[in-house]
Amino acid sequence: KGIDIGGGSSFTVQLKPGLDDKDQPKPITKNSLDQAIAILEKRLNPNGENDLLMTPQGEDRIHIEMPGVKEEDKEQVRKKIEEVAQLELRMVHPNSEGELAKIKTGGGVAIGYVEMPHKELGKKDAEKGGTLLVKSRPDLAGKHVSRAIAKLDPQEGWVIGLYLDGEGSKQFDDIASRHRGERMAIVLDGVVISDPVLKSDHYGGYAQISGGGGGGFKQEEAIALATALENPLENPMQIIESSEVSAAFGAETVKQGVYTGIVGTILIALFMLIY
């Protein structure tokens, strides 16, 4: 039926310049716009079942129409659109809590480390929060993740499995061999979402993100996060305009169209009879 008849939501998003390997802004190109559209298609319509319409506008904007999206689902859609999904693996300082306490009292400086917010996924809101002291530079970049899938683990519940490419597998095992028994921060868009302990020195190109406390991820959380990690955005996005068309308006439009068709048919039939 389309958004004008069936109701739904529309969004206009604007791409922001990304950063290169030297943390310098990268210009937005046509390829950037095409890549963003392709990734949003995978995030918002992974099974190809939705009647999704996306059109580029100008050099840095995309207009998205999503028929059938209800008001209560808009926040989830907004999150999928704006999530950059920039994944990084950084080692946690061996004495993170103690060093952070010194820094807060003005009595310490941790060279080579930076403080990051820690909001572990899968935990209750009351258990979230705090910060961690992690390496200032990533130990392993997310570009080495070749595949991310959500799956059900008998002990952890729903988890995300990360499959690394050849180079990433070698780097990860090298890190694990040097830091076995230490914590590694899994950083998503500048926030630590998990800090598991490296229990082995060989992982063979596979790592796993669990939901921490609270019984792990919910199924929809795991699927959404895996989809985002497998399709990271090179350019951050910001929703600059959104609107909603109610289904009631669409139903009224259909009703008016039917009445118009009936009246038109009758008038034409009368004209033909008279003629």
C-alpha angles and dihedrals in degrees: 000000000000128000094288093058107025096037126233141134137295129201134191112205130189124211118229124209113269127215128254127218090282092051091251121140115263118215118245110249135181088261089055090053093047091047091050092051091049092049094046088051089056093045099045099033108026095155097039091238099118125085092235123171123191125175130176117240118199119319102315111019137087127195114211126194118190115182116206097023109140127214092253091054096051095087092055091048090048090053092051091050098047099038108108093191094208102170124201134170115215131172116244118233108261089234099031098150095046094047092047090053090052092048092051091054091047094247103110148042124201106207113207094018135094133198115245133181114258117212107159112207120234095032126112117265091250090058096048125093140060131098138263133211108234137167112289090226124047116257090206128015122225091236087083091065104102096178139010122193136175115230141164115254116198092225106027100036117220112007139167117242116208119203114198128209122241096274092043092050092054093047093047094051090047090053092046093050091053097041105033110157093023129107123258119203117223103209122197117185092338096313126104106235097175138004108196124179117249099239096174138039094219126051102160097224097310130106131170134215115205127188095246112217127007095057098295129279126336111246095252091047092053094047093047093048094046091050091050094047092050090049108038120177118240089201123045115236132215126195106230098174137017133174139176133219112202121226089231089064089048093051090051090051091052091048092051090048092053092048090048091052093049094047091045092050092050093048092049091048091051091048091050092049093049092045 
